[in-house]
């Protein structure tokens, strides 16, 4: 995973408020892995997006 390239396409900034402990965990993970926080967040968001394709109406909705 460390060899994968992220944020290579056109970038767009979004601002979100997240729980302090989540933000601090991302800071710790970035420090421990030398992966920029932005890349870690993109990885997490891409994984969430792939798990929830129904939110994009790209898969059947489930109950």
N, C-alpha and C positions, 0 to 999 in steps of 0.2 A: 504494500500500500504506500510506503514511503516513496517509491519510485514513480507513482502516478502523478500526473500533472493536473493541477486544479486551477481554476480562475484564468484559463487561457483565452476564453472568448471575450466578447465585449462585456464590460463590467457595469453594474448598476448598484449604487449604494442604497441600502435600506437601513432604517433605524428601528430598533426594537428595544423594549425593556424586558429584561429577563431576571429571574431570581439571582440574588447575589452569589449564592453558593454555586450555581450553574456557571456563572461568569468566572468565578474563581477557579473552578475545576478546569475550564477551558484554558485559563492562564497557566495553570499547573501542567496540563497536558502539553501545551505549546512549549513550555520551558523544558520538560522532560524529553520531548521528541525532536525539538528543533524544527517543528512544523509550524508555520505561522498560524495564528488564531484564525485568520480569515479562511485558510485552507481547511482547518479542522471543522469550522462551522459549515463550510460548503459540503464537506464530506458527510456531516451529520444530516444536513438538509437534503442532499441527494438520496441518502438512504431512506429518510422519512418519505420523500416524494415517491420513491420506487415502491415502498410498502403501502402507500395510500394513493395509488393511481385512480382509485374511485373518486377521490376528491377533485381530480382533474377531468372526471367523466371519461376516462380512458379505459375503465373496467366497470363491470356491473356493480351497482351499489349493493352492499350487504346490510342486513339488519342487525 
